[in-house]
Amino acid sequence: MSQLSLAVSNLVEGRPFILDDDKIEHYPGNLSIDGPVPGIGEVEAEVKRLTAEEVARAQVHRLREAIASRAGDAESLLGTTADGVQLLLYGFSQLVINLHTAKDLQEVNNAAAPFFAMAERFLGKVEQGHVLLPFLTKGIDNVIEDIESRATVVAQELEKER
């Protein structure tokens, strides 16, 4: 990546940069020019050269920073995700065992009872808008597509190691 490309990319992402051995310095909110600088045409060409992927990466980076500052760092989010998965596995395991041994409709109802109140409270908060779920915000089709593509790539890499 050229110095100009790096400088433009950093400018788009709001990061500081130094171009041409201290001739242009930029720190968010401050731009100072000392000495020769690239012509406007050259800068415009470089800005146009930025790919949609670079811009998208910058947007994702800013979004992740905002999430980390408000919801917690990646380790905290991973911990919450792990807790959720364990809760689901525990509840699902109880349900499967109890359904497998159920002999009548009352026993089927009893199988669901341990998590019924929790599920009802949780869904009520979601339906009232007090709890927002990222997968609903992203859109279920987008989430499924993301899961499919990531899972496929991971599986392909695992197959290479066999």
C-alpha positions as CSV (number, residue, x, y, z in Angstrom):
1,M,0.0,0.0,0.0
2,S,1.5,3.4,-1.0
3,Q,1.9,6.1,1.6
4,L,-0.9,8.1,0.0
5,S,-3.2,5.1,0.0
6,L,-2.4,4.5,3.7
7,A,-2.9,8.1,4.5
8,V,-6.3,8.2,2.8
9,S,-7.3,4.9,4.3
10,N,-6.4,6.2,7.8
11,L,-8.2,9.5,7.1
12,V,-11.4,7.5,6.2
13,E,-11.1,5.5,9.4
14,G,-10.3,8.5,11.5
15,R,-6.9,7.3,12.6
16,P,-3.8,9.5,12.8
17,F,-1.2,9.3,10.0
18,I,2.0,10.9,8.8
19,L,2.7,11.2,5.1
20,D,6.0,11.9,3.3
21,D,8.4,12.1,6.2
22,D,6.4,14.5,8.3
23,K,5.2,16.8,5.5
24,I,1.6,16.0,6.2
25,E,0.4,15.1,9.6
26,H,-3.2,14.3,10.5
27,Y,-4.6,13.5,13.9
28,P,-8.4,13.4,14.2
29,G,-9.6,16.9,14.4
30,N,-6.2,18.4,13.3
31,L,-4.6,18.6,9.9
32,S,-1.3,20.4,9.4
33,I,0.6,20.6,6.1
34,D,4.4,21.3,6.0
35,G,6.1,21.3,2.6
36,P,5.1,19.7,-0.7
37,V,1.9,17.7,-0.8
38,P,0.3,15.6,-3.4
39,G,-1.9,17.4,-5.9
40,I,-5.7,17.3,-5.5
41,G,-6.0,15.1,-8.6
42,E,-3.7,12.6,-7.1
43,V,-5.6,12.6,-3.8
44,E,-8.9,12.3,-5.5
45,A,-7.7,9.4,-7.6
46,E,-6.5,7.7,-4.5
47,V,-9.8,8.2,-2.7
48,K,-11.6,6.7,-5.7
49,R,-9.2,3.8,-5.6
50,L,-10.3,2.8,-2.2
51,T,-12.3,-0.3,-2.6
52,A,-15.7,-0.9,-1.2
53,E,-14.0,-3.5,0.9
54,E,-11.7,-1.0,2.6
55,V,-14.6,1.3,3.3
56,A,-16.7,-1.6,4.7
57,R,-13.8,-2.7,6.8
58,A,-13.5,0.8,8.3
59,Q,-17.3,0.9,9.0
60,V,-17.1,-2.5,10.7
61,H,-14.1,-1.4,12.8
62,R,-16.0,1.7,13.9
63,L,-19.1,-0.4,14.7
64,R,-17.0,-2.9,16.7
65,E,-15.4,0.0,18.7
66,A,-18.8,1.4,19.5
67,I,-20.1,-2.0,20.6
68,A,-17.0,-2.6,22.8
69,S,-17.4,0.8,24.5
70,R,-21.1,0.2,25.3
71,A,-21.6,-3.6,25.6
72,G,-18.1,-4.8,26.6
73,D,-15.0,-6.1,25.1
74,A,-14.8,-9.2,23.0
75,E,-13.9,-11.4,26.0
76,S,-17.0,-10.1,27.9
77,L,-19.2,-10.7,24.9
78,L,-17.7,-14.2,24.5
79,G,-18.4,-14.9,28.2
80,T,-22.1,-13.9,27.8
81,T,-22.4,-16.0,24.6
82,A,-20.9,-19.0,26.4
83,D,-23.3,-18.6,29.3
84,G,-26.2,-18.4,26.8
85,V,-25.1,-21.5,25.0
86,Q,-24.6,-23.5,28.2
87,L,-28.1,-22.4,29.4
88,L,-29.6,-23.6,26.1
89,L,-27.7,-26.9,26.2
90,Y,-28.8,-27.5,29.8
91,G,-32.4,-26.7,29.1
92,F,-32.4,-28.6,25.9
93,S,-30.9,-31.6,27.5
94,Q,-33.5,-31.6,30.3
95,L,-36.3,-31.2,27.7
96,V,-35.0,-34.1,25.5
97,I,-34.7,-36.5,28.5
98,N,-38.1,-35.6,29.9
99,L,-39.8,-35.8,26.4
100,H,-38.2,-39.1,25.8
101,T,-39.7,-40.6,28.9
102,A,-43.1,-38.9,28.7
103,K,-46.0,-41.2,28.5
104,D,-48.9,-38.7,28.2
105,L,-49.6,-35.1,27.4
106,Q,-49.3,-34.0,31.0
107,E,-45.7,-35.4,31.1
108,V,-45.0,-33.5,27.9
109,N,-46.2,-30.3,29.6
110,N,-44.2,-31.1,32.7
111,A,-41.1,-31.5,30.5
112,A,-41.4,-27.9,29.4
113,A,-42.3,-26.5,32.8
114,P,-38.7,-25.8,34.2
115,F,-38.0,-23.1,31.5
116,F,-41.5,-21.9,30.8
117,A,-41.6,-18.9,33.1
118,M,-38.1,-17.8,32.0
119,A,-39.0,-18.2,28.3
120,E,-42.3,-16.3,28.8
121,R,-40.5,-13.4,30.6
122,F,-37.7,-13.2,28.0
123,L,-40.0,-13.3,25.0
124,G,-42.3,-10.7,26.6
125,K,-39.3,-8.3,27.0
126,V,-38.3,-8.9,23.4
127,E,-41.8,-8.4,22.1
128,Q,-42.2,-5.1,24.1
129,G,-38.9,-3.8,22.8
130,H,-37.1,-3.8,26.2
131,V,-34.6,-6.4,24.9
132,L,-33.1,-6.1,21.4
133,L,-31.5,-9.1,19.8
134,P,-28.7,-8.5,17.3
135,F,-29.8,-11.4,15.0
136,L,-33.2,-9.8,14.6
137,T,-31.6,-6.4,13.9
138,K,-29.3,-8.0,11.3
139,G,-32.2,-10.0,9.8
140,I,-32.6,-13.7,10.1
141,D,-31.7,-14.4,6.4
142,N,-28.4,-12.4,6.8
143,V,-27.6,-14.3,10.0
144,I,-28.2,-17.7,8.4
145,E,-26.1,-16.7,5.4
146,D,-23.3,-15.6,7.6
147,I,-23.5,-18.8,9.6
148,E,-23.5,-20.9,6.4
149,S,-20.6,-19.1,4.8
150,R,-18.4,-19.1,8.0
151,A,-19.2,-22.7,8.8
152,T,-18.4,-23.8,5.3
153,V,-15.0,-22.0,5.3
154,V,-14.1,-23.4,8.7
155,A,-15.1,-26.9,7.6
156,Q,-13.0,-26.5,4.3
157,E,-10.0,-25.5,6.3
158,L,-10.4,-28.4,8.7
159,E,-10.7,-30.8,5.7
160,K,-7.4,-29.5,4.4
161,E,-5.7,-30.6,7.6
162,R,-6.9,-34.2,7.4
